[in-house]
Amino acid sequence: MNLAAFDLNLLRVFDAMMLELSTVRAGERVGLSQPAVSSALGRLRAILGDELFVRDGNRMMPTPRALQLKEPVRQALVQIEEALAASAAFDAQTSTRSFMLIGSDYFSTLLMPKLAARVTPTAPSIVLQMMDYPSADVFGLLSDGKADIVLDRALETPEWIASRRLFRSWLVCIARRGHPLISATEIRPGEALPTDVFCAIPQVLRSADGSRSGTIDPALQKLGLSRKVAITVPHFQAVALAVANSDLLGSIPVHFARLVAEHLELDIFMPPMESPAMDVTMYWHRRFDRDAGNAWLREQLGAVASFEP
């Protein structure tokens, strides 16, 4: 192969296809039209003498040769990216860069409005996107270049992941104002719910995988007690809305509860047992430590993630 005549942009298209398995989405990733992606793949197929991607329903599946090339091509592009990022300038006022953040509705509700208010006036052409993925998948997204920043609880990290603790959170209980059972006990907002009251009220639980067990259940089991989980939902906002429109009890992070309590007419109580504190953390790939754009975004997130204890 004559490397001097080889168009390295074909490798960017190949890498995007390996990540997306779609010519449309690969084009969006590298800023090309779908026909341009198809044309680039055709050139690469001719050079390598392999189909590389074969259609399987709505997906383009990689051939064994493509799978063999995946990691070497990715690593080569990463090294080029690192070399260029070390000295690349970044001007937020003129940049048109898009950033992908990964986080649950907790972060999209708690942080994204504040981040938008901070960033939009000074960085009008920057695009911020947020998607929700299971915690088990997030470091893979950083490795594959599908995400710039991950927001999550404290996680065990591989050595190539960098992190910064943003703030500390814990769970509190929420109930609609005037909840009949709680009102009858004369427990005031801010106080701890007695264990018997906590267990007597049917509850809505935030559970991404449908599990009906939360952080407090092991402590209850040690006392020979259990609570009744009537509903599970995948988002904290859904917990708050369900509680606001019923006599259910919910448990959500304290800063989220403070944000929605007044609007939804909710009272906040402490759980019957001390809730373990959670270190809310920001993660990124170490290859972007010196990337000016990524560093700028980390600075903005650190500024908006400042909460009272």
C-alpha positions in Angstrom: 0.0 0.0 0.0 1.3 3.5 -0.9 0.8 5.3 2.4 1.8 8.6 0.8 -1.3 8.4 -1.4 -3.6 7.1 1.4 -6.3 9.5 2.6 -6.2 9.3 6.4 -9.8 10.6 6.6 -10.9 7.2 5.4 -9.8 5.9 8.8 -12.0 8.5 10.6 -14.9 7.2 8.6 -14.0 3.6 9.4 -13.7 4.4 13.1 -17.1 6.2 13.1 -18.7 3.2 11.4 -17.3 0.8 14.0 -18.8 2.9 16.7 -22.2 3.6 15.1 -22.8 0.7 12.6 -24.8 3.2 10.6 -23.7 5.3 7.7 -26.1 8.1 8.7 -24.9 8.2 12.3 -21.3 7.8 11.3 -21.7 10.8 9.0 -23.1 12.9 11.8 -20.1 11.9 14.0 -17.5 13.0 11.4 -19.5 15.8 9.7 -20.2 14.0 6.4 -23.3 13.2 4.5 -24.5 9.7 4.2 -23.5 9.5 0.5 -20.0 10.8 1.4 -19.7 8.1 4.0 -20.7 5.4 1.6 -18.3 6.7 -1.0 -15.4 6.7 1.6 -16.3 3.1 2.6 -16.2 2.1 -1.1 -12.7 3.5 -1.5 -11.6 1.8 1.7 -13.1 -1.5 0.6 -11.2 -1.3 -2.7 -7.9 -0.5 -1.0 -8.2 -3.3 1.6 -9.9 -5.8 -0.6 -12.6 -6.6 2.0 -16.3 -5.7 2.3 -15.6 -4.4 5.9 -19.4 -3.9 6.7 -22.3 -6.0 5.5 -25.9 -5.0 5.9 -27.9 -7.1 8.5 -31.4 -5.7 8.7 -31.1 -2.0 9.8 -27.5 -2.4 10.9 -24.1 -2.7 9.1 -22.2 -5.5 10.7 -18.4 -5.6 10.6 -16.5 -8.4 8.9 -13.7 -10.3 10.6 -11.2 -8.0 8.8 -13.0 -4.9 10.1 -13.0 -6.3 13.7 -9.2 -7.0 13.3 -8.6 -3.4 12.3 -10.9 -1.8 15.0 -8.4 -1.4 17.9 -5.3 -0.5 15.8 -7.2 2.2 13.9 -8.8 3.5 17.1 -5.4 3.7 18.9 -3.8 5.4 16.0 -6.5 8.0 15.9 -6.2 8.5 19.6 -2.5 9.1 19.4 -3.0 11.7 16.6 -5.8 13.3 18.7 -3.5 13.5 21.8 -0.7 15.0 19.8 -2.9 17.7 18.3 -4.9 18.4 21.5 -1.8 19.2 23.5 -1.3 22.5 21.8 -4.7 23.1 20.2 -6.3 26.4 21.1 -9.9 26.6 22.2 -12.0 29.7 22.2 -15.5 29.1 23.7 -16.9 32.3 22.1 -16.2 31.1 18.6 -16.1 27.3 19.0 -18.8 25.2 17.3 -17.7 22.0 19.1 -20.3 19.6 20.4 -19.9 17.9 23.8 -21.6 14.7 24.9 -22.3 14.2 28.6 -23.6 11.0 30.1 -25.8 11.2 33.2 -29.2 10.3 34.6 -32.2 12.6 34.8 -30.8 13.6 38.2 -28.0 15.5 36.4 -30.1 16.7 33.4 -32.5 18.3 35.9 -30.1 19.4 38.5 -27.1 20.6 36.5 -28.0 21.1 32.8 -30.3 24.2 33.3 -27.6 25.9 35.3 -24.9 24.9 32.8 -27.0 26.2 29.9 -27.5 29.6 31.7 -23.8 29.8 32.4 -22.5 28.7 29.0 -25.0 30.1 26.4 -24.1 33.8 26.8 -20.4 33.3 26.4 -20.3 30.2 24.1 -23.3 30.7 21.8 -22.3 28.1 19.1 -21.3 25.2 21.4 -23.7 22.3 21.6 -24.2 20.4 24.9 -25.9 17.0 24.7 -26.8 14.6 27.5 -27.7 10.9 27.3 -28.5 8.4 30.0 -26.7 5.0 30.1 -26.2 2.3 32.8 -23.2 2.9 35.0 -21.7 -0.3 33.8 -21.4 1.1 30.3 -20.1 4.6 30.9 -16.3 4.0 30.8 -16.7 2.1 27.6 -18.4 5.2 26.1 -15.4 7.4 27.2 -13.0 4.8 25.7 -14.8 4.7 22.4 -15.0 8.5 22.1 -18.8 8.5 22.3 -18.7 10.7 25.4 -16.7 13.6 26.7 -17.8 13.6 30.3 -19.6 11.2 32.6 -21.5 12.2 35.7 -22.3 9.5 38.2 -21.8 8.3 41.8 -18.4 7.2 43.0 -17.3 4.2 40.8 -14.3 2.0 40.6 -12.2 3.3 37.8 -9.6 1.9 35.5 -6.2 3.7 35.4 -7.0 5.5 32.2 -10.0 7.3 33.7 -9.6 10.7 35.5 -12.1 12.0 38.0 -13.1 14.9 40.2 -15.6 14.9 43.0 -18.2 17.6 42.5 -20.3 17.4 45.6 -21.7 15.1 48.2 -25.3 14.0 48.3 -27.6 11.7 50.3 -31.2 10.4 50.1 -34.1 12.0 51.8 -37.8 11.1 51.9 -40.5 13.1 50.2 -44.3 13.1 50.7 -47.1 15.3 49.5 -48.0 18.1 51.8 -50.7 17.1 54.2 -50.0 13.4 53.8 -52.6 11.8 56.1 -50.5 9.2 57.9 -47.5 11.6 58.4 -49.8 14.4 59.5 -51.4 12.2 62.1 -48.0 11.5 63.7 -47.3 15.3 64.0 -43.8 14.7 62.5 -42.6 18.0 61.0 -40.7 18.4 57.7 -37.0 18.1 58.2 -37.4 15.5 61.0 -36.7 11.8 60.6 -39.6 9.5 59.9 -40.0 6.7 62.5 -39.2 3.3 61.2 -42.8 2.1 61.7 -44.2 5.0 59.7 -41.7 4.6 57.0 -42.5 0.9 56.6 -46.3 1.5 56.8 -46.5 3.8 53.8 -46.4 2.3 50.3 -43.5 3.6 48.3 -42.3 4.5 44.8 -38.7 3.6 44.1 -36.3 4.9 41.5 -34.8 1.8 39.9 -33.1 1.8 36.5 -33.3 -2.0 36.2 -36.6 -2.7 37.9 -35.1 -4.0 41.2 -37.4 -3.4 44.2 -34.5 -3.0 46.7 -32.7 0.2 47.6 -29.9 1.3 49.8 -32.0 1.3 53.0 -33.4 -2.2 52.6 -30.4 -4.1 54.0 -30.6 -2.0 57.2 -34.3 -2.7 57.5 -33.8 -6.4 57.1 -31.3 -6.5 59.9 -34.2 -5.2 62.1 -36.5 -7.8 60.7 -38.5 -5.1 58.9 -39.4 -4.4 55.3 -41.1 -1.8 53.3 -43.7 -2.1 50.6 -42.5 -0.9 47.2 -45.7 -0.3 45.1 -44.1 1.3 42.0 -40.7 1.4 40.5 -39.7 4.0 37.9 -36.4 4.7 36.1 -36.2 8.4 36.8 -36.1 10.6 39.9 -38.4 13.1 38.4 -41.0 10.4 38.0 -40.6 9.5 41.7 -41.3 13.1 42.6 -44.4 13.4 40.3 -45.8 10.1 41.6 -45.4 11.2 45.2 -47.0 14.6 44.4 -50.1 13.0 43.0 -50.6 10.2 45.6 -50.1 9.1 49.2 -46.9 7.2 48.2 -43.6 7.9 49.9 -40.4 8.4 47.9 -36.7 8.6 48.4 -34.6 10.9 46.2 -31.2 12.8 46.5 -31.4 15.8 48.8 -30.5 18.5 46.2 -33.0 17.1 43.7 -35.6 17.1 46.5 -34.9 20.8 47.3 -35.2 21.7 43.7 -38.6 20.2 43.1 -40.2 20.4 46.6 -41.8 23.9 46.4 -43.1 23.5 42.9 -44.6 20.1 43.5 -45.8 21.0 47.0 -43.7 18.2 48.7 -42.4 17.9 52.3 -38.9 16.6 52.9 -38.1 14.3 55.7 -35.0 12.4 56.9 -35.2 8.6 56.5 -35.5 6.5 59.6 -31.8 5.5 59.3 -28.8 7.5 58.3 -28.5 7.5 54.5 -25.0 6.8 53.2 -23.4 9.8 51.6 -22.7 9.6 47.8 -19.8 11.4 46.2 -21.2 12.8 43.0 -18.3 12.6 40.5 -17.2 13.8 37.1 -15.2 11.4 34.9 -13.3 11.8 31.7 -10.6 9.9 29.7 -7.1 10.8 30.6 -6.2 11.4 27.0 -8.2 14.6 27.3 -6.5 15.9 30.4 -4.8 18.6 28.3 -7.5 19.1 25.8 -8.5 22.7 26.2 -12.2 22.2 25.2 -12.6 19.3 27.6 -10.9 21.2 30.4 -13.2 24.2 29.7 -16.2 22.0 30.1 -14.9 20.5 33.3 -14.4 24.0 34.7 -18.0 25.0 33.8 -19.4 21.9 35.4 -17.4 22.5 38.6 -18.8 26.0 38.8 -22.4 25.0 38.5 -22.1 22.0 40.8 -21.8 24.0 44.0 -24.5 23.2 46.6 -25.1 24.0 50.2 -24.5 20.9 52.5 
